Amino acid sequence: MSRTCPASHLEDLELLFGHMPMGIVVLDRDLRIRRLNPAWAAFAERYGRFSIDQIVPGLSFFDVIPGTEASLKPIFARVLAGETARQEAVRLEIDGAASCWDVVLVPFSTNGEVAGILQICVDVTERKRMEEMLRVSYQALERRVEERTSEIERRNRVAEGSRDILATLNSEQSREKILKHIVSRADRLLDSDACLIYRLEQENQWMVVESECGLPPDYKALGAGPIYATAVAQASLSREPAAISDLPAYVLGEMAGDGRLTDFHRRWFETAARHFCSTMSVPLVVKDALYGGMVFYYREQHELSEEEFRLGMMLGDQAALAIENSRLRAQAELVAVVKERERLARELHDSVTQSLYSVTLLSEAGRQLAEVGDLARIGGYLARLGEISQQALREMRLLVYELRPLVLRREGLVGALQQRLDAVEKRAGVDARLLVEGEVDLPSSVEEALYRIAQEALNNALKHAGASNVTVCVSGRDDRVELEVVDDGAGFDPSAAGKDGGLGLTSMRERAEKAGGVLDIISAPGQGTKVRACVKLDRESQAGLQA
């Protein structure tokens, strides 16, 4: 909407001209000055051709401020047509000094017709300067917020990655899978393009890659090779981190003229420089001994920060922990094998050997009776001899089956239990059944524990309870798995048997607790026995480890 300034108001404006901090000028339709205040005169002197004393009514606007015709004439024409025009932050510069002005052009009328233009100029240089300062400060604050947010996200990513690696370290996965998971996760955490873990052999003179992520095929094809006395290699041998920010320049410069380079070293450097521009290496120290190193590669030139060095060292420590855990697990498995063999030896001595000794005695007694012709008593000895032989045969089958633990890994829990029932219980004349409910997809540690519990319960039913019927039930649910072994044997008093850990009850309870579950035994003399193990499952943790 256009607005006009009535002529009667000009007298009031005249009174304000000398006191207003803004420049005000009144122009007629010919764009000649009718009225002006000192502030506008100072403005015109600064950017025009006349001194302040020469700027008087009657002068043309474009004579006072020349060079503005092209930009202002179209605007003046619109204002004379009744339109109000505004220009914000008009930049004016003279002698290298710039200023900013807000300009308003308002038409005023006489007798209903536009008689001229009222121009108001306000110096907003200081305001724009403050606005620019605020804008710059705000942008700097935004950048700091973004950097801080990015830093928090990165730290959260590092913390999550560390938790994931620690969960993997505590899993039952193989050493190969754990190291593969570590290099893959470390590669992402340090934003590198490739990562590898190597071990040193032959008194730290030979490097063998154990696990890698992102290496190009021609690099992996190099295989194992000797350590060369580069800065990175020497730092690793000294148990210190090291980096090369410009690998191609390092190879072409310091390495090119070194006559000590073997063909392997030359191929290694040429291949590395062809694919990567920067590298970092951290040592792997296992039980205070240098095991090897962890190397990160970057395709683009990358200046590593102190924090990246610290993160690399932390990841190297976790890789070293995985290697040490693998060693300890192997030692523990060896100890377990030795203990199992000792247990089988005791079983062989305590049961089968004694049975065979009894068979020998009965055979000798029967021979002596035959010599004297006491055939009536020979029948009793032979019957007893048959019973003991059958019992020894059952116990031998148990021991032979226990010497075949690979069936669990090959067939899984359900398959291993079925093979056990087929190979031992059914061949011994026991009516044995296996019932499965739900999904039975378990971690290897839980499978091992439940299988050993079932094995012990079945052994007791066969050797001590004299059961003729045995039922094994495995029930899998989302958050837990249950195992039940029920027999119709002689039964016993669990509280009395538990005092000395008889019948393998202590072993079964320990296995259940180690797997994160509980064991219940329900039995009474003459009423059979039910052994029930319940283990809770953490499906989310298992899924995270598999991913």
ABEGO torsion letter per residue (X at the ends): XBBBBBAAAAAAAAAAAAABABBBBBBBAAGBBABBBAAAAAAAAAABABBAAABBBGBBAAAABBGAAAAAAAAAAAAAAGBBBBBBGBBBBBGGBBBBBBBBBBBBBBGGBBAEBBBBBBBAAAAAAAAAAAAAAAAAAAAAAAAAAAAAAAAAAAAAAAAAAAAAAABABBAAAAAAAAAAAAAAAAGBABBBBBBBBGGGABBBBABBBGBBAAAAAAEBBBBBBBAAAAAAAAGBBBBBABAAAAAABAAAABAABBAAAAAAAAAAAAABABBBBBBBBBGGBBAEBBBBBBABBBBBBAAAAAAAAAAAAAAAAAAAAAAAAAAAAAAAAAAAAAAAAAAAAAAAAAAAAAAAAAAAAAAAAAAAGBAAAAAAAAAAAAAAAAAAAAAAAAAAAAABAAAAAAAEAAAAAAAAAAAAAAAAGBBBBBBBBEBBBBBAAAAAAAAAAAAAAAAAAAAAAGBABBBBBBBBBAABBBBBBBBABAEBBAAAAAAAGBGGAAAAAAAAAAAGBBBBBBBBBGAEBBBBBBBBBBAAAAAAAAX
